[in-house]
Amino acid sequence: MHIHARSLAFAVAVTLSGGYALTAVRAAAPSPQEASVSGLPDASALSDAMGGMADAKRATRKAVKAGDSAAALAALSEFQVQVVAAKAEAPPRAAKMSAEEQAAFVSGFRAMLIELLRASCDVEVALMEGQLEQASTILRSQMGELEERGHERFGGEDEG
């Protein structure tokens, strides 16, 4: 059975956020009218999702540092929603590639976002168990390394 990517992203976001992600994912999912001529989603939607991820990660780190697990969990949930929204997009670099290269590139992009989502789930478990230091370590090391590697490979904040 073929599951549409947006439906899967929607289901994951709802599961991860306890239902609070419904509006955010619906708003973030591109419609066919928003697709570019190349068939790839609009780059501005990816930029919005990445900006949302950065803001939510910053808020999560700040809450963890302050020892506020509830605020950290809320910010982390928003981070996860933004990761799922970003997975429905493609990096702008993909538009300049052949169809074969594009497929591999976008697949790698999505795989990295899945890895980031998994790491965020590890942070969530640590927070739920009251292990703020472990949550901080995962945020700083594992998620920080994924962010750096992702921006190098797929383009990031400093790419214009």
C-alpha atoms as an extended CHARMM CRD file, in Angstrom:
* protein
*
       160  EXT
         1         1  MET       CA              0.0000000000        0.0000000000        0.0000000000  PROA      1               0.0000000000
         2         2  HSD       CA              1.3750000000        3.4020000000       -0.9830000000  PROA      2               0.0000000000
         3         3  ILE       CA              1.2070000000        6.0120000000        1.7700000000  PROA      3               0.0000000000
         4         4  HSD       CA              1.3310000000        9.6110000000        0.6140000000  PROA      4               0.0000000000
         5         5  ALA       CA              4.3200000000       11.4580000000        2.1100000000  PROA      5               0.0000000000
         6         6  ARG       CA              2.1860000000       14.2450000000        3.5670000000  PROA      6               0.0000000000
         7         7  SER       CA             -0.1160000000       11.7320000000        5.2450000000  PROA      7               0.0000000000
         8         8  LEU       CA              2.8670000000       10.0060000000        6.8120000000  PROA      8               0.0000000000
         9         9  ALA       CA              4.3840000000       13.3060000000        7.9390000000  PROA      9               0.0000000000
        10        10  PHE       CA              1.0380000000       14.2860000000        9.3890000000  PROA      10              0.0000000000
        11        11  ALA       CA              0.7100000000       11.0020000000       11.3000000000  PROA      11              0.0000000000
        12        12  VAL       CA              4.2460000000       11.2550000000       12.6980000000  PROA      12              0.0000000000
        13        13  ALA       CA              3.7510000000       14.8530000000       13.7870000000  PROA      13              0.0000000000
        14        14  VAL       CA              0.4500000000       14.0730000000       15.4820000000  PROA      14              0.0000000000
        15        15  THR       CA              1.9920000000       11.1040000000       17.2610000000  PROA      15              0.0000000000
        16        16  LEU       CA              5.0610000000       13.0350000000       18.4110000000  PROA      16              0.0000000000
        17        17  SER       CA              3.1760000000       16.0830000000       19.6160000000  PROA      17              0.0000000000
        18        18  GLY       CA              0.1820000000       14.3990000000       21.1750000000  PROA      18              0.0000000000
        19        19  GLY       CA             -2.1390000000       15.9850000000       18.5890000000  PROA      19              0.0000000000
        20        20  TYR       CA             -0.9290000000       19.5690000000       18.8790000000  PROA      20              0.0000000000
        21        21  ALA       CA              0.7750000000       19.4230000000       15.5030000000  PROA      21              0.0000000000
        22        22  LEU       CA             -2.3800000000       19.1920000000       13.3970000000  PROA      22              0.0000000000
        23        23  THR       CA             -2.5590000000       22.8360000000       12.4440000000  PROA      23              0.0000000000
        24        24  ALA       CA              1.1930000000       23.3320000000       12.0370000000  PROA      24              0.0000000000
        25        25  VAL       CA              1.6790000000       20.3850000000        9.7020000000  PROA      25              0.0000000000
        26        26  ARG       CA             -1.3610000000       21.2170000000        7.6000000000  PROA      26              0.0000000000
        27        27  ALA       CA             -0.0510000000       24.7700000000        7.2500000000  PROA      27              0.0000000000
        28        28  ALA       CA              3.4840000000       23.5630000000        6.4690000000  PROA      28              0.0000000000
        29        29  ALA       CA              2.5960000000       20.9040000000        3.9050000000  PROA      29              0.0000000000
        30        30  PRO       CA              2.9260000000       22.2410000000        0.3660000000  PROA      30              0.0000000000
        31        31  SER       CA             -0.0140000000       22.0910000000       -1.9870000000  PROA      31              0.0000000000
        32        32  PRO       CA              0.4930000000       21.1220000000       -5.6300000000  PROA      32              0.0000000000
        33        33  GLN       CA              0.0390000000       24.7880000000       -6.5470000000  PROA      33              0.0000000000
        34        34  GLU       CA              3.0720000000       25.6900000000       -4.4060000000  PROA      34              0.0000000000
        35        35  ALA       CA              5.3810000000       23.2980000000       -6.2540000000  PROA      35              0.0000000000
        36        36  SER       CA              8.0290000000       24.8470000000       -8.4390000000  PROA      36              0.0000000000
        37        37  VAL       CA              8.2790000000       24.2400000000      -12.1680000000  PROA      37              0.0000000000
        38        38  SER       CA             10.8090000000       21.4580000000      -11.5160000000  PROA      38              0.0000000000
        39        39  GLY       CA              8.2480000000       19.6230000000       -9.3870000000  PROA      39              0.0000000000
        40        40  LEU       CA             10.1450000000       20.3590000000       -6.1800000000  PROA      40              0.0000000000
        41        41  PRO       CA              8.4150000000       22.1440000000       -3.3050000000  PROA      41              0.0000000000
        42        42  ASP       CA              8.8970000000       25.8890000000       -2.8440000000  PROA      42              0.0000000000
        43        43  ALA       CA             12.2530000000       26.7430000000       -1.1920000000  PROA      43              0.0000000000
        44        44  SER       CA             10.6160000000       29.3280000000        1.0790000000  PROA      44              0.0000000000
        45        45  ALA       CA              8.6480000000       26.5770000000        2.8480000000  PROA      45              0.0000000000
        46        46  LEU       CA             11.9240000000       24.8020000000        3.6380000000  PROA      46              0.0000000000
        47        47  SER       CA             13.4580000000       28.0490000000        4.8180000000  PROA      47              0.0000000000
        48        48  ASP       CA             10.4800000000       28.6440000000        7.1250000000  PROA      48              0.0000000000
        49        49  ALA       CA             10.7330000000       25.1170000000        8.5500000000  PROA      49              0.0000000000
        50        50  MET       CA             14.4870000000       25.4410000000        9.0920000000  PROA      50              0.0000000000
        51        51  GLY       CA             14.0120000000       28.8010000000       10.8090000000  PROA      51              0.0000000000
        52        52  GLY       CA             11.3400000000       27.2460000000       13.0140000000  PROA      52              0.0000000000
        53        53  MET       CA             13.6990000000       24.3870000000       13.8530000000  PROA      53              0.0000000000
        54        54  ALA       CA             16.4580000000       26.8210000000       14.8630000000  PROA      54              0.0000000000
        55        55  ASP       CA             14.0960000000       28.8750000000       17.0400000000  PROA      55              0.0000000000
        56        56  ALA       CA             12.6300000000       25.7920000000       18.7100000000  PROA      56              0.0000000000
        57        57  LYS       CA             16.0570000000       24.2340000000       19.3090000000  PROA      57              0.0000000000
        58        58  ARG       CA             17.2640000000       27.4770000000       20.8820000000  PROA      58              0.0000000000
        59        59  ALA       CA             14.1720000000       27.5870000000       23.1190000000  PROA      59              0.0000000000
        60        60  THR       CA             14.6910000000       23.9340000000       24.0740000000  PROA      60              0.0000000000
        61        61  ARG       CA             18.3310000000       24.5350000000       25.0520000000  PROA      61              0.0000000000
        62        62  LYS       CA             17.3650000000       27.6150000000       27.0540000000  PROA      62              0.0000000000
        63        63  ALA       CA             14.6340000000       25.7240000000       28.9330000000  PROA      63              0.0000000000
        64        64  VAL       CA             16.9560000000       22.7840000000       29.6240000000  PROA      64              0.0000000000
        65        65  LYS       CA             19.6100000000       25.1680000000       30.9510000000  PROA      65              0.0000000000
        66        66  ALA       CA             16.9710000000       26.7690000000       33.2080000000  PROA      66              0.0000000000
        67        67  GLY       CA             15.9100000000       23.3280000000       34.4540000000  PROA      67              0.0000000000
        68        68  ASP       CA             12.3800000000       23.7180000000       33.0700000000  PROA      68              0.0000000000
        69        69  SER       CA             11.5170000000       20.2980000000       31.6400000000  PROA      69              0.0000000000
        70        70  ALA       CA              7.9310000000       21.2610000000       30.7750000000  PROA      70              0.0000000000
        71        71  ALA       CA              9.0360000000       24.2510000000       28.6930000000  PROA      71              0.0000000000
        72        72  ALA       CA             11.8020000000       22.1610000000       27.1240000000  PROA      72              0.0000000000
        73        73  LEU       CA              9.3100000000       19.4610000000       26.1220000000  PROA      73              0.0000000000
        74        74  ALA       CA              6.9540000000       22.0480000000       24.6110000000  PROA      74              0.0000000000
        75        75  ALA       CA              9.7750000000       23.6620000000       22.6110000000  PROA      75              0.0000000000
        76        76  LEU       CA             11.0960000000       20.2510000000       21.5590000000  PROA      76              0.0000000000
        77        77  SER       CA              7.6380000000       19.2720000000       20.3200000000  PROA      77              0.0000000000
        78        78  GLU       CA              7.6400000000       22.3750000000       18.1040000000  PROA      78              0.0000000000
        79        79  PHE       CA             11.1120000000       21.4190000000       16.8760000000  PROA      79              0.0000000000
        80        80  GLN       CA              9.8190000000       17.9820000000       15.9040000000  PROA      80              0.0000000000
        81        81  VAL       CA              6.8680000000       19.4990000000       14.0310000000  PROA      81              0.0000000000
        82        82  GLN       CA              9.2850000000       21.6810000000       12.0620000000  PROA      82              0.0000000000
        83        83  VAL       CA             11.5290000000       18.6980000000       11.2450000000  PROA      83              0.0000000000
        84        84  VAL       CA              8.5230000000       16.8280000000        9.8470000000  PROA      84              0.0000000000
        85        85  ALA       CA              7.5570000000       19.9070000000        7.8080000000  PROA      85              0.0000000000
        86        86  ALA       CA             11.1230000000       20.1780000000        6.4580000000  PROA      86              0.0000000000
        87        87  LYS       CA             11.0590000000       16.5100000000        5.3900000000  PROA      87              0.0000000000
        88        88  ALA       CA              8.2650000000       17.3260000000        2.9480000000  PROA      88              0.0000000000
        89        89  GLU       CA             10.5500000000       19.7990000000        1.1780000000  PROA      89              0.0000000000
        90        90  ALA       CA             13.7260000000       19.6260000000       -0.8930000000  PROA      90              0.0000000000
        91        91  PRO       CA             16.8880000000       21.7250000000       -0.5980000000  PROA      91              0.0000000000
        92        92  PRO       CA             17.2450000000       24.3870000000       -3.3240000000  PROA      92              0.0000000000
        93        93  ARG       CA             20.4270000000       22.6890000000       -4.5880000000  PROA      93              0.0000000000
        94        94  ALA       CA             18.2940000000       19.7600000000       -5.7660000000  PROA      94              0.0000000000
        95        95  ALA       CA             16.6870000000       21.8670000000       -8.5120000000  PROA      95              0.0000000000
        96        96  LYS       CA             20.0410000000       22.1100000000      -10.3050000000  PROA      96              0.0000000000
        97        97  MET       CA             20.5290000000       18.3300000000      -10.4860000000  PROA      97              0.0000000000
        98        98  SER       CA             19.5580000000       15.6330000000      -12.9350000000  PROA      98              0.0000000000
        99        99  ALA       CA             16.5230000000       13.5700000000      -11.9530000000  PROA      99              0.0000000000
       100       100  GLU       CA             18.7200000000       10.6820000000      -10.7980000000  PROA      100             0.0000000000
       101       101  GLU       CA             21.0320000000       12.9020000000       -8.7350000000  PROA      101             0.0000000000
       102       102  GLN       CA             18.0420000000       14.7790000000       -7.3780000000  PROA      102             0.0000000000
       103       103  ALA       CA             16.3630000000       11.5990000000       -6.1410000000  PROA      103             0.0000000000
       104       104  ALA       CA             19.4950000000       10.4880000000       -4.2580000000  PROA      104             0.0000000000
       105       105  PHE       CA             20.1350000000       13.9800000000       -2.8770000000  PROA      105             0.0000000000
       106       106  VAL       CA             16.5790000000       14.4460000000       -1.5920000000  PROA      106             0.0000000000
       107       107  SER       CA             16.5870000000       10.9300000000       -0.1610000000  PROA      107             0.0000000000
       108       108  GLY       CA             19.8050000000       11.7160000000        1.7310000000  PROA      108             0.0000000000
       109       109  PHE       CA             18.2900000000       14.9730000000        2.9740000000  PROA      109             0.0000000000
       110       110  ARG       CA             15.2330000000       13.1860000000        4.3050000000  PROA      110             0.0000000000
       111       111  ALA       CA             17.3430000000       10.4460000000        5.8820000000  PROA      111             0.0000000000
       112       112  MET       CA             19.3700000000       13.0570000000        7.7500000000  PROA      112             0.0000000000
       113       113  LEU       CA             16.1880000000       14.7300000000        8.9880000000  PROA      113             0.0000000000
       114       114  ILE       CA             14.9400000000       11.3450000000       10.1860000000  PROA      114             0.0000000000
       115       115  GLU       CA             18.2120000000       10.9230000000       12.0860000000  PROA      115             0.0000000000
       116       116  LEU       CA             17.6870000000       14.3760000000       13.6070000000  PROA      116             0.0000000000
       117       117  LEU       CA             14.1210000000       13.4640000000       14.5510000000  PROA      117             0.0000000000
       118       118  ARG       CA             15.3950000000       10.2870000000       16.2500000000  PROA      118             0.0000000000
       119       119  ALA       CA             17.9440000000       12.3110000000       18.2270000000  PROA      119             0.0000000000
       120       120  SER       CA             15.1860000000       14.7080000000       19.2810000000  PROA      120             0.0000000000
       121       121  CYS       CA             13.2100000000       11.7100000000       20.5360000000  PROA      121             0.0000000000
       122       122  ASP       CA             16.2370000000       10.7450000000       22.6470000000  PROA      122             0.0000000000
       123       123  VAL       CA             16.1850000000       14.2680000000       24.1050000000  PROA      123             0.0000000000
       124       124  GLU       CA             12.4680000000       13.8960000000       24.7750000000  PROA      124             0.0000000000
       125       125  VAL       CA             12.9590000000       10.6130000000       26.6490000000  PROA      125             0.0000000000
       126       126  ALA       CA             15.7750000000       12.1520000000       28.7140000000  PROA      126             0.0000000000
       127       127  LEU       CA             13.5540000000       15.1150000000       29.5900000000  PROA      127             0.0000000000
       128       128  MET       CA             10.6460000000       12.8680000000       30.5440000000  PROA      128             0.0000000000
       129       129  GLU       CA             12.9770000000       10.9150000000       32.8130000000  PROA      129             0.0000000000
       130       130  GLY       CA             14.2590000000       14.1220000000       34.4230000000  PROA      130             0.0000000000
       131       131  GLN       CA             17.7630000000       13.6850000000       32.9740000000  PROA      131             0.0000000000
       132       132  LEU       CA             18.4260000000       17.3000000000       32.0400000000  PROA      132             0.0000000000
       133       133  GLU       CA             22.1900000000       16.8470000000       31.7080000000  PROA      133             0.0000000000
       134       134  GLN       CA             21.7270000000       13.9630000000       29.2620000000  PROA      134             0.0000000000
       135       135  ALA       CA             19.1970000000       16.0260000000       27.2790000000  PROA      135             0.0000000000
       136       136  SER       CA             21.6650000000       18.9050000000       27.1470000000  PROA      136             0.0000000000
       137       137  THR       CA             24.4600000000       16.6260000000       25.9670000000  PROA      137             0.0000000000
       138       138  ILE       CA             22.3440000000       15.1750000000       23.1410000000  PROA      138             0.0000000000
       139       139  LEU       CA             21.2020000000       18.6520000000       22.0750000000  PROA      139             0.0000000000
       140       140  ARG       CA             24.7380000000       19.9930000000       22.0620000000  PROA      140             0.0000000000
       141       141  SER       CA             26.6830000000       17.0830000000       20.6230000000  PROA      141             0.0000000000
       142       142  GLN       CA             24.5310000000       14.7090000000       18.5790000000  PROA      142             0.0000000000
       143       143  MET       CA             21.9820000000       17.2250000000       17.2850000000  PROA      143             0.0000000000
       144       144  GLY       CA             24.6190000000       19.9370000000       16.8580000000  PROA      144             0.0000000000
       145       145  GLU       CA             26.7900000000       17.6090000000       14.7960000000  PROA      145             0.0000000000
       146       146  LEU       CA             23.8250000000       16.5890000000       12.6230000000  PROA      146             0.0000000000
       147       147  GLU       CA             22.9490000000       20.2360000000       12.0230000000  PROA      147             0.0000000000
       148       148  GLU       CA             26.5100000000       21.0890000000       11.0130000000  PROA      148             0.0000000000
       149       149  ARG       CA             26.8240000000       18.0410000000        8.7480000000  PROA      149             0.0000000000
       150       150  GLY       CA             23.4230000000       18.7030000000        7.1830000000  PROA      150             0.0000000000
       151       151  HSD       CA             24.2210000000       22.3190000000        6.3930000000  PROA      151             0.0000000000
       152       152  GLU       CA             27.5450000000       21.3060000000        4.8360000000  PROA      152             0.0000000000
       153       153  ARG       CA             26.0050000000       18.5830000000        2.6860000000  PROA      153             0.0000000000
       154       154  PHE       CA             22.6410000000       20.0780000000        1.7590000000  PROA      154             0.0000000000
       155       155  GLY       CA             23.0960000000       23.8260000000        2.1760000000  PROA      155             0.0000000000
       156       156  GLY       CA             22.1430000000       25.8650000000        5.1580000000  PROA      156             0.0000000000
       157       157  GLU       CA             21.8160000000       29.2210000000        6.7950000000  PROA      157             0.0000000000
       158       158  ASP       CA             24.8120000000       30.7320000000        5.1060000000  PROA      158             0.0000000000
       159       159  GLU       CA             23.8870000000       29.5770000000        1.5970000000  PROA      159             0.0000000000
       160       160  GLY       CA             22.2330000000       32.2820000000       -0.4480000000  PROA      160             0.0000000000
